[in-house]
């Protein structure tokens, strides 16, 4: 692995883990891979309202305006690691 790429990945990982809670990362990793809010609520044993709130909070924390944007961003992120 290229040293520069290694540090770029670490920087992105650090930024997201500092801004997002562990639960937000769990919810969004499932959401980014195509699971619905209903599916995520069943997998993580949360209410659909709680899942929606986690997604909304992440949108605000990383300034993403739409569901499509977050899915694209997170899919790219998860494929980097």
Buried (B, 14 or more C-beta within 10 A) or exposed (E): EEEEEEEEBEEBEEEBEEEBEEBBBBBBBBBBEEBEBEBBBEEBEBEBEBBBBBBEBBBEEBEBEEEEEBBEBBEEBEEEE
